[in-house]
Amino acid sequence: QVQLVESGGGLVQPGGSLRLSCAASGSIFSIYVMGWYRQGPGKQRELVARITSGGSTNYADSVKGRFTIYRDNDKKMVFLQMNSLRPEDTAVYYCNCRLTIGGVDNWGQGTQVTVAS
């Protein structure tokens, strides 16, 4: 069983920055991919960014150049540095991981990010 705990959400003004953190725990030997998804009001959950154990990354077009994902494999943690935040980035952000290629999705409880003046 995998547990994911997010932290770092909050209220920030447009143009500001936040860093989200996610720590994985449980019976884990290694984690293939870790990532961040978000779900805004009235919207479907969408991929924000993900990173494999080898360091390969994918980003949603809407966050490229503004968000950076990175991970600490030893600590089983993933981070999302969010800069130049916009009101449309307002959402609940969820940490996600898969232990193996094609494995089941594991989710955190979510952390609220609100961008408003």
Secondary structure, 3 states (H helix, E strand, C coil): CEEEEEECCEEECCCCCEEEEEEEEECCCCCCEEEEEEECCCCCCEEEEEEECCCCEEECHHHCCCEEEEEECCCCEEEEEECCCCHHHCEEEEEEEECCCCCCCEECCCEEEEECC
